[in-house]
Amino acid sequence: MALVHMAVTALIFDMWSSDAVWFLGTGLGLLLLARMNLAHVGLEPSRMPTALAVRIANWVFVAFGLAAVSAVPEPQAVLITVLLALQAIASHRTLLGSA
């Protein structure tokens, strides 16, 4: 999802602008969040000290996704927000930090 988001930046924006930087930065943020989640994937619940930070980051991204949907009510924004919510729910079940 993040890589596609970053790849379409050049297709959506004709020139390098603040909107293009914002769009690419969102893709980089999604990529970072995905890597954080992948670092905690395992067969058993994770009690790594960073698990709580990953859980919080997931829910923060859901909140930003909801804000994005209200600002840009397009199907792709809704889809990304739904996927972020599913990721947050899955991480909430598997990352049993001290929350």
C-alpha positions as CSV (number, residue, x, y, z in Angstrom):
1,M,0.0,0.0,0.0
2,A,2.7,2.4,1.0
3,L,4.9,1.7,-2.1
4,V,1.9,2.2,-4.4
5,H,1.1,5.4,-2.6
6,M,4.7,6.7,-3.2
7,A,4.8,5.4,-6.8
8,V,1.7,7.2,-8.0
9,T,3.0,10.5,-6.7
10,A,4.6,11.3,-10.1
11,L,1.4,10.2,-11.9
12,I,-0.9,12.4,-9.8
13,F,1.3,15.5,-9.6
14,D,2.7,17.2,-12.8
15,M,5.4,19.1,-10.9
16,W,7.2,19.0,-7.6
17,S,5.0,21.0,-5.2
18,S,4.1,21.1,-1.5
19,D,1.2,18.8,-2.3
20,A,3.5,16.3,-4.0
21,V,5.9,16.4,-1.0
22,W,2.9,15.9,1.4
23,F,1.6,13.0,-0.7
24,L,5.0,11.3,-0.9
25,G,5.6,11.9,2.8
26,T,2.4,10.2,3.6
27,G,3.6,7.2,1.6
28,L,6.8,7.2,3.6
29,G,4.9,7.4,6.8
30,L,2.8,4.4,5.8
31,L,6.0,2.5,4.8
32,L,7.5,3.3,8.2
33,L,4.4,2.1,10.0
34,A,4.4,-1.1,8.0
35,R,8.0,-1.8,8.8
36,M,7.4,-1.2,12.5
37,N,4.5,-3.7,12.4
38,L,6.6,-6.3,10.4
39,A,9.4,-6.0,13.0
40,H,6.9,-7.2,15.6
41,V,5.3,-10.1,13.6
42,G,5.7,-13.4,15.3
43,L,3.9,-16.6,16.0
44,E,3.2,-15.7,19.6
45,P,2.1,-12.4,21.2
46,S,4.9,-9.8,21.3
47,R,5.9,-8.3,24.7
48,M,8.8,-6.3,23.2
49,P,9.2,-2.9,24.9
50,T,8.4,-1.2,21.6
51,A,5.1,-3.0,21.2
52,L,3.1,-0.3,22.9
53,A,4.7,2.4,20.7
54,V,3.7,0.4,17.6
55,R,0.1,0.0,18.9
56,I,-0.2,3.7,19.6
57,A,1.3,4.5,16.1
58,N,-1.3,2.3,14.5
59,W,-4.2,4.1,16.2
60,V,-2.7,7.5,15.5
61,F,-2.6,6.6,11.8
62,V,-6.2,5.5,12.0
63,A,-7.1,8.9,13.5
64,F,-5.2,10.7,10.7
65,G,-6.9,8.5,8.1
66,L,-10.3,9.5,9.5
67,A,-9.3,13.1,9.3
68,A,-8.1,12.6,5.7
69,V,-11.4,11.0,4.8
70,S,-13.3,14.0,6.1
71,A,-11.0,16.3,4.1
72,V,-10.8,14.2,1.0
73,P,-13.9,11.9,0.8
74,E,-12.6,9.7,-2.0
75,P,-12.8,5.9,-2.2
76,Q,-9.0,5.4,-2.0
77,A,-8.9,7.5,1.3
78,V,-11.7,5.3,2.7
79,L,-9.9,2.1,1.6
80,I,-6.6,3.1,3.2
81,T,-8.3,4.1,6.4
82,V,-10.2,0.8,6.5
83,L,-6.9,-1.1,6.0
84,L,-5.2,1.0,8.7
85,A,-8.0,0.2,11.1
86,L,-7.7,-3.5,10.3
87,Q,-3.9,-3.3,10.9
88,A,-4.5,-1.4,14.2
89,I,-7.0,-4.1,15.4
90,A,-4.7,-6.9,14.5
91,S,-1.8,-5.2,16.3
92,H,-3.9,-4.5,19.3
93,R,-4.6,-8.3,19.6
94,T,-1.0,-9.4,19.0
95,L,1.1,-6.6,20.6
96,L,0.3,-7.1,24.2
97,G,2.5,-4.2,25.5
98,S,1.8,-2.6,28.9
99,A,-1.3,-0.8,27.7
